[in-house]
Amino acid sequence: MHYMNYGYYIPYRDIKNETLMMVKPFVNYGLTEAKFTSVSHAMTEVAAIAYLLGKGYNPQTAYKLVESWEVNESF
């Protein structure tokens, strides 16, 4: 099946479980972080990490990069 300029659809293994397994450590991190900062701050961190993962950064680099943006627990 071909869709304009988007190429061909290739079935992916188990995208749901792969996605959830990839983000689960960061969700858990955000839940813990929210106890010490704020829910908004923790969600921003987790969202930024997830965004970087989507851009191709590996998990450790994404985490370290987002942490490096913080100054006194704010961005």
PECOR-V48119 format. One record per helix or strand of 2 or more residues. SS is the DSSP state (H for helix, E for strand). FROM is the first residue (numbers start at 0). LEN is the number of residues. Records with the same first field share a line. If there is no record, write none. Layout:
BEGIN
SS->FROM-LEN  FROM-LEN
END
This chain:
BEGIN
H->14-22  38-16  58-10
END
